[in-house]
């Protein structure tokens, strides 16, 4: 059976790399005594598939991973899994939902098409603009194209990133809410700020939603109302 989990990444653990978070999950699954399916071959690995990697230093209330388990679906109460796994994970990583998904479903990395972010913004000495943040956002959204030079496989590549900026607005002083596409190539919050003004930098970054498109509508990999578990951000430090 394939189980999809939603979890948070808040507080000091935000500085933990994606690879280290994967190791934390492998340990937590063992401590919770869950029988994970392994690959074959000379170096068997647990069948654990993460969604889109979160930039190191960013926080999130909507991280996802899929785990293939050998348990009989009739004998495993999936609803209890968040409570079993959260104590086995570091403070700031709280499992908020678990649901069974179709074994034939596409991977999270294939299906997630955009993410919503809240980005706290600071200006640096390198800022060349005197415009307020709202004016910078308006100019960016009105631009027919925005060319950024980014690194890809060790090579500098210039891309038009304007199609990846699906929405952007100022929701509080120095705080942006943006939806950025993840396909065909994702746009990072830091790259969005470069598109606004090279002198802007991230103060805080929070991923609030990951979206998939089904029948022309946006859906979350696990609906937010799929669990009654309270937000456990108090464990973050």
NUDO-634362 format. One record per residue (C-alpha): residue number from 1; x, y, z; residue in one letter. Coordinates in nm, 3 decimals, decimal comma, padded with zeros to 5 digits, m for minus. Layout:
N
@nr:NUM | x:X | y:Y | z:Z | rest:a
...
This chain:
237
@nr:1 | x:00,000 | y:00,000 | z:00,000 | rest:x
@nr:2 | x:00,111 | y:00,355 | z:m00,068 | rest:x
@nr:3 | x:00,060 | y:00,619 | z:00,200 | rest:x
@nr:4 | x:00,098 | y:00,993 | z:00,145 | rest:x
@nr:5 | x:00,203 | y:01,209 | z:00,441 | rest:x
@nr:6 | x:00,185 | y:01,585 | z:00,489 | rest:x
@nr:7 | x:00,428 | y:01,742 | z:00,735 | rest:x
@nr:8 | x:00,564 | y:02,076 | z:00,849 | rest:x
@nr:9 | x:00,919 | y:02,206 | z:00,854 | rest:x
@nr:10 | x:00,933 | y:02,496 | z:01,099 | rest:x
@nr:11 | x:01,185 | y:02,660 | z:01,330 | rest:x
@nr:12 | x:01,552 | y:02,566 | z:01,351 | rest:x
@nr:13 | x:01,504 | y:02,247 | z:01,150 | rest:x
@nr:14 | x:01,453 | y:02,468 | z:00,842 | rest:x
@nr:15 | x:01,835 | y:02,478 | z:00,814 | rest:x
@nr:16 | x:01,843 | y:02,099 | z:00,769 | rest:x
@nr:17 | x:01,909 | y:01,985 | z:00,413 | rest:x
@nr:18 | x:01,659 | y:01,789 | z:00,207 | rest:x
@nr:19 | x:01,885 | y:01,482 | z:00,223 | rest:x
@nr:20 | x:01,909 | y:01,496 | z:00,602 | rest:x
@nr:21 | x:01,531 | y:01,528 | z:00,630 | rest:x
@nr:22 | x:01,504 | y:01,210 | z:00,422 | rest:x
@nr:23 | x:01,734 | y:01,032 | z:00,670 | rest:x
@nr:24 | x:01,523 | y:01,159 | z:00,961 | rest:x
@nr:25 | x:01,214 | y:01,011 | z:00,800 | rest:x
@nr:26 | x:01,380 | y:00,675 | z:00,742 | rest:x
@nr:27 | x:01,472 | y:00,659 | z:01,113 | rest:x
@nr:28 | x:01,123 | y:00,769 | z:01,219 | rest:x
@nr:29 | x:00,959 | y:00,499 | z:01,008 | rest:x
@nr:30 | x:01,178 | y:00,235 | z:01,176 | rest:x
@nr:31 | x:01,105 | y:00,372 | z:01,524 | rest:x
@nr:32 | x:00,732 | y:00,366 | z:01,451 | rest:x
@nr:33 | x:00,775 | y:m00,001 | z:01,351 | rest:x
@nr:34 | x:00,633 | y:00,044 | z:01,005 | rest:x
@nr:35 | x:00,729 | y:m00,217 | z:00,746 | rest:x
@nr:36 | x:00,853 | y:m00,015 | z:00,450 | rest:x
@nr:37 | x:00,887 | y:m00,183 | z:00,111 | rest:x
@nr:38 | x:01,245 | y:m00,193 | z:m00,021 | rest:x
@nr:39 | x:01,383 | y:m00,192 | z:m00,372 | rest:x
@nr:40 | x:01,563 | y:m00,497 | z:m00,506 | rest:x
@nr:41 | x:01,922 | y:m00,530 | z:m00,623 | rest:x
@nr:42 | x:02,256 | y:m00,510 | z:m00,441 | rest:x
@nr:43 | x:02,175 | y:m00,189 | z:m00,250 | rest:x
@nr:44 | x:01,810 | y:m00,205 | z:m00,139 | rest:x
@nr:45 | x:01,658 | y:00,132 | z:m00,051 | rest:x
@nr:46 | x:01,327 | y:00,208 | z:00,117 | rest:x
@nr:47 | x:01,054 | y:00,308 | z:m00,129 | rest:x
@nr:48 | x:01,013 | y:00,662 | z:00,000 | rest:x
@nr:49 | x:00,940 | y:00,938 | z:m00,251 | rest:x
@nr:50 | x:00,954 | y:01,304 | z:m00,149 | rest:x
@nr:51 | x:00,783 | y:01,593 | z:m00,319 | rest:x
@nr:52 | x:00,959 | y:01,908 | z:m00,435 | rest:x
@nr:53 | x:01,269 | y:01,993 | z:m00,233 | rest:x
@nr:54 | x:01,234 | y:02,294 | z:m00,005 | rest:x
@nr:55 | x:01,516 | y:02,551 | z:m00,024 | rest:x
@nr:56 | x:01,741 | y:02,525 | z:00,282 | rest:x
@nr:57 | x:01,640 | y:02,795 | z:00,529 | rest:x
@nr:58 | x:01,278 | y:02,807 | z:00,412 | rest:x
@nr:59 | x:00,986 | y:02,691 | z:00,627 | rest:x
@nr:60 | x:00,676 | y:02,504 | z:00,519 | rest:x
@nr:61 | x:00,339 | y:02,383 | z:00,645 | rest:x
@nr:62 | x:00,280 | y:02,165 | z:00,338 | rest:x
@nr:63 | x:00,561 | y:01,918 | z:00,273 | rest:x
@nr:64 | x:00,470 | y:01,577 | z:00,131 | rest:x
@nr:65 | x:00,614 | y:01,232 | z:00,085 | rest:x
@nr:66 | x:00,486 | y:00,894 | z:m00,034 | rest:x
@nr:67 | x:00,585 | y:00,573 | z:00,143 | rest:x
@nr:68 | x:00,519 | y:00,220 | z:00,020 | rest:x
@nr:69 | x:00,432 | y:m00,010 | z:00,312 | rest:x
@nr:70 | x:00,402 | y:m00,386 | z:00,329 | rest:x
@nr:71 | x:00,114 | y:m00,370 | z:00,577 | rest:x
@nr:72 | x:m00,230 | y:m00,508 | z:00,496 | rest:x
@nr:73 | x:m00,455 | y:m00,202 | z:00,436 | rest:x
@nr:74 | x:m00,730 | y:m00,372 | z:00,638 | rest:x
@nr:75 | x:m00,502 | y:m00,403 | z:00,942 | rest:x
@nr:76 | x:m00,329 | y:m00,063 | z:00,944 | rest:x
@nr:77 | x:m00,519 | y:00,238 | z:01,077 | rest:x
@nr:78 | x:m00,368 | y:00,513 | z:00,864 | rest:x
@nr:79 | x:m00,539 | y:00,785 | z:01,068 | rest:x
@nr:80 | x:m00,316 | y:00,700 | z:01,365 | rest:x
@nr:81 | x:00,011 | y:00,731 | z:01,174 | rest:x
@nr:82 | x:00,069 | y:01,108 | z:01,229 | rest:x
@nr:83 | x:00,055 | y:01,056 | z:01,606 | rest:x
@nr:84 | x:00,292 | y:00,759 | z:01,581 | rest:x
@nr:85 | x:00,549 | y:00,933 | z:01,363 | rest:x
@nr:86 | x:00,562 | y:01,291 | z:01,499 | rest:x
@nr:87 | x:00,732 | y:01,196 | z:01,831 | rest:x
@nr:88 | x:01,002 | y:01,013 | z:01,632 | rest:x
@nr:89 | x:01,088 | y:01,326 | z:01,430 | rest:x
@nr:90 | x:01,281 | y:01,639 | z:01,537 | rest:x
@nr:91 | x:01,100 | y:01,944 | z:01,674 | rest:x
@nr:92 | x:00,954 | y:02,143 | z:01,387 | rest:x
@nr:93 | x:00,872 | y:01,839 | z:01,175 | rest:x
@nr:94 | x:00,513 | y:01,747 | z:01,258 | rest:x
@nr:95 | x:00,308 | y:01,499 | z:01,058 | rest:x
@nr:96 | x:m00,033 | y:01,657 | z:01,003 | rest:x
@nr:97 | x:m00,207 | y:01,408 | z:00,773 | rest:x
@nr:98 | x:m00,181 | y:01,060 | z:00,620 | rest:x
@nr:99 | x:m00,397 | y:00,906 | z:00,348 | rest:x
@nr:100 | x:m00,379 | y:00,600 | z:00,125 | rest:x
@nr:101 | x:m00,322 | y:00,682 | z:m00,243 | rest:x
@nr:102 | x:m00,345 | y:00,471 | z:m00,556 | rest:x
@nr:103 | x:m00,029 | y:00,269 | z:m00,616 | rest:x
@nr:104 | x:m00,049 | y:00,372 | z:m00,983 | rest:x
@nr:105 | x:m00,068 | y:00,747 | z:m00,910 | rest:x
@nr:106 | x:00,204 | y:00,968 | z:m01,058 | rest:x
@nr:107 | x:00,479 | y:01,090 | z:m00,827 | rest:x
@nr:108 | x:00,450 | y:01,417 | z:m00,639 | rest:x
@nr:109 | x:00,733 | y:01,569 | z:m00,843 | rest:x
@nr:110 | x:00,541 | y:01,493 | z:m01,163 | rest:x
@nr:111 | x:00,200 | y:01,616 | z:m01,046 | rest:x
@nr:112 | x:00,275 | y:01,934 | z:m00,847 | rest:x
@nr:113 | x:00,254 | y:02,224 | z:m01,091 | rest:x
@nr:114 | x:00,290 | y:02,527 | z:m00,861 | rest:x
@nr:115 | x:00,356 | y:02,637 | z:m00,504 | rest:x
@nr:116 | x:00,228 | y:02,928 | z:m00,300 | rest:x
@nr:117 | x:00,477 | y:03,118 | z:m00,088 | rest:x
@nr:118 | x:00,484 | y:03,394 | z:00,173 | rest:x
@nr:119 | x:00,811 | y:03,585 | z:00,141 | rest:x
@nr:120 | x:00,933 | y:03,844 | z:00,388 | rest:x
@nr:121 | x:01,151 | y:04,099 | z:00,208 | rest:x
@nr:122 | x:01,448 | y:04,310 | z:00,315 | rest:x
@nr:123 | x:01,639 | y:04,567 | z:00,112 | rest:x
@nr:124 | x:02,016 | y:04,559 | z:00,095 | rest:x
@nr:125 | x:02,272 | y:04,828 | z:00,021 | rest:x
@nr:126 | x:02,274 | y:04,701 | z:m00,337 | rest:x
@nr:127 | x:01,914 | y:04,804 | z:m00,399 | rest:x
@nr:128 | x:01,895 | y:05,053 | z:m00,685 | rest:x
@nr:129 | x:01,520 | y:05,118 | z:m00,672 | rest:x
@nr:130 | x:01,340 | y:05,380 | z:m00,468 | rest:x
@nr:131 | x:00,997 | y:05,243 | z:m00,560 | rest:x
@nr:132 | x:00,776 | y:05,088 | z:m00,292 | rest:x
@nr:133 | x:00,736 | y:04,712 | z:m00,300 | rest:x
@nr:134 | x:00,384 | y:04,729 | z:m00,445 | rest:x
@nr:135 | x:00,507 | y:04,935 | z:m00,740 | rest:x
@nr:136 | x:00,789 | y:04,688 | z:m00,807 | rest:x
@nr:137 | x:00,536 | y:04,403 | z:m00,808 | rest:x
@nr:138 | x:00,305 | y:04,590 | z:m01,044 | rest:x
@nr:139 | x:00,593 | y:04,658 | z:m01,287 | rest:x
@nr:140 | x:00,700 | y:04,293 | z:m01,275 | rest:x
@nr:141 | x:00,351 | y:04,162 | z:m01,347 | rest:x
@nr:142 | x:00,309 | y:04,409 | z:m01,633 | rest:x
@nr:143 | x:00,636 | y:04,306 | z:m01,799 | rest:x
@nr:144 | x:00,593 | y:04,084 | z:m02,109 | rest:x
@nr:145 | x:00,917 | y:03,900 | z:m02,027 | rest:x
@nr:146 | x:01,174 | y:03,884 | z:m01,749 | rest:x
@nr:147 | x:01,509 | y:03,730 | z:m01,838 | rest:x
@nr:148 | x:01,721 | y:03,591 | z:m01,555 | rest:x
@nr:149 | x:02,055 | y:03,415 | z:m01,576 | rest:x
@nr:150 | x:02,051 | y:03,100 | z:m01,364 | rest:x
@nr:151 | x:02,282 | y:02,805 | z:m01,319 | rest:x
@nr:152 | x:02,178 | y:02,472 | z:m01,468 | rest:x
@nr:153 | x:02,406 | y:02,170 | z:m01,442 | rest:x
@nr:154 | x:02,705 | y:02,397 | z:m01,387 | rest:x
@nr:155 | x:02,625 | y:02,619 | z:m01,684 | rest:x
@nr:156 | x:02,487 | y:02,974 | z:m01,685 | rest:x
@nr:157 | x:02,155 | y:02,975 | z:m01,873 | rest:x
@nr:158 | x:01,931 | y:03,275 | z:m01,945 | rest:x
@nr:159 | x:01,557 | y:03,207 | z:m01,913 | rest:x
@nr:160 | x:01,240 | y:03,410 | z:m01,948 | rest:x
@nr:161 | x:01,089 | y:03,350 | z:m01,601 | rest:x
@nr:162 | x:00,779 | y:03,566 | z:m01,646 | rest:x
@nr:163 | x:00,553 | y:03,266 | z:m01,732 | rest:x
@nr:164 | x:00,651 | y:03,105 | z:m01,398 | rest:x
@nr:165 | x:00,516 | y:03,400 | z:m01,195 | rest:x
@nr:166 | x:00,150 | y:03,304 | z:m01,173 | rest:x
@nr:167 | x:00,055 | y:03,563 | z:m00,912 | rest:x
@nr:168 | x:00,221 | y:03,803 | z:m00,671 | rest:x
@nr:169 | x:00,081 | y:04,057 | z:m00,426 | rest:x
@nr:170 | x:00,184 | y:04,255 | z:m00,120 | rest:x
@nr:171 | x:m00,023 | y:04,128 | z:00,174 | rest:x
@nr:172 | x:00,151 | y:04,322 | z:00,453 | rest:x
@nr:173 | x:00,444 | y:04,557 | z:00,493 | rest:x
@nr:174 | x:00,745 | y:04,388 | z:00,328 | rest:x
@nr:175 | x:00,551 | y:04,061 | z:00,291 | rest:x
@nr:176 | x:00,467 | y:03,903 | z:m00,045 | rest:x
@nr:177 | x:00,227 | y:03,621 | z:m00,131 | rest:x
@nr:178 | x:00,320 | y:03,458 | z:m00,459 | rest:x
@nr:179 | x:00,230 | y:03,152 | z:m00,663 | rest:x
@nr:180 | x:00,524 | y:03,021 | z:m00,863 | rest:x
@nr:181 | x:00,517 | y:02,747 | z:m01,124 | rest:x
@nr:182 | x:00,725 | y:02,433 | z:m01,074 | rest:x
@nr:183 | x:00,712 | y:02,305 | z:m01,433 | rest:x
@nr:184 | x:00,876 | y:02,288 | z:m01,680 | rest:x
@nr:185 | x:01,136 | y:02,446 | z:m01,451 | rest:x
@nr:186 | x:01,060 | y:02,587 | z:m01,110 | rest:x
@nr:187 | x:01,121 | y:02,943 | z:m00,996 | rest:x
@nr:188 | x:01,263 | y:02,988 | z:m00,647 | rest:x
@nr:189 | x:01,158 | y:03,270 | z:m00,412 | rest:x
@nr:190 | x:01,513 | y:03,408 | z:m00,423 | rest:x
@nr:191 | x:01,493 | y:03,423 | z:m00,803 | rest:x
@nr:192 | x:01,159 | y:03,602 | z:m00,784 | rest:x
@nr:193 | x:01,319 | y:03,872 | z:m00,569 | rest:x
@nr:194 | x:01,598 | y:03,910 | z:m00,822 | rest:x
@nr:195 | x:01,331 | y:03,967 | z:m01,086 | rest:x
@nr:196 | x:01,180 | y:04,241 | z:m00,867 | rest:x
@nr:197 | x:01,504 | y:04,414 | z:m00,769 | rest:x
@nr:198 | x:01,856 | y:04,265 | z:m00,736 | rest:x
@nr:199 | x:01,892 | y:04,453 | z:m00,408 | rest:x
@nr:200 | x:01,609 | y:04,263 | z:m00,237 | rest:x
@nr:201 | x:01,674 | y:03,959 | z:m00,022 | rest:x
@nr:202 | x:01,465 | y:03,706 | z:00,169 | rest:x
@nr:203 | x:01,400 | y:03,771 | z:00,537 | rest:x
@nr:204 | x:01,159 | y:03,478 | z:00,577 | rest:x
@nr:205 | x:01,023 | y:03,220 | z:00,334 | rest:x
@nr:206 | x:00,719 | y:03,000 | z:00,406 | rest:x
@nr:207 | x:00,566 | y:02,751 | z:00,163 | rest:x
@nr:208 | x:00,193 | y:02,742 | z:00,234 | rest:x
@nr:209 | x:00,052 | y:02,528 | z:m00,050 | rest:x
@nr:210 | x:00,154 | y:02,287 | z:m00,321 | rest:x
@nr:211 | x:m00,094 | y:02,255 | z:m00,607 | rest:x
@nr:212 | x:m00,179 | y:01,986 | z:m00,858 | rest:x
@nr:213 | x:m00,421 | y:02,043 | z:m01,148 | rest:x
@nr:214 | x:m00,706 | y:01,798 | z:m01,200 | rest:x
@nr:215 | x:m00,998 | y:01,854 | z:m01,439 | rest:x
@nr:216 | x:m00,895 | y:02,216 | z:m01,478 | rest:x
@nr:217 | x:m00,906 | y:02,289 | z:m01,103 | rest:x
@nr:218 | x:m00,633 | y:02,321 | z:m00,841 | rest:x
@nr:219 | x:m00,614 | y:02,055 | z:m00,569 | rest:x
@nr:220 | x:m00,372 | y:01,988 | z:m00,286 | rest:x
@nr:221 | x:m00,193 | y:01,651 | z:m00,267 | rest:x
@nr:222 | x:m00,380 | y:01,600 | z:00,060 | rest:x
@nr:223 | x:m00,675 | y:01,832 | z:00,128 | rest:x
@nr:224 | x:m00,625 | y:02,048 | z:00,435 | rest:x
@nr:225 | x:m00,945 | y:01,911 | z:00,586 | rest:x
@nr:226 | x:m00,827 | y:01,551 | z:00,551 | rest:x
@nr:227 | x:m00,736 | y:01,543 | z:00,920 | rest:x
@nr:228 | x:m00,858 | y:01,693 | z:01,243 | rest:x
@nr:229 | x:m00,505 | y:01,707 | z:01,384 | rest:x
@nr:230 | x:m00,421 | y:02,053 | z:01,526 | rest:x
@nr:231 | x:m00,128 | y:02,248 | z:01,394 | rest:x
@nr:232 | x:00,167 | y:02,150 | z:01,610 | rest:x
@nr:233 | x:00,391 | y:02,449 | z:01,548 | rest:x
@nr:234 | x:00,458 | y:02,479 | z:01,922 | rest:x
@nr:235 | x:00,718 | y:02,205 | z:01,882 | rest:x
@nr:236 | x:00,919 | y:02,426 | z:01,647 | rest:x
@nr:237 | x:01,193 | y:02,631 | z:01,807 | rest:x
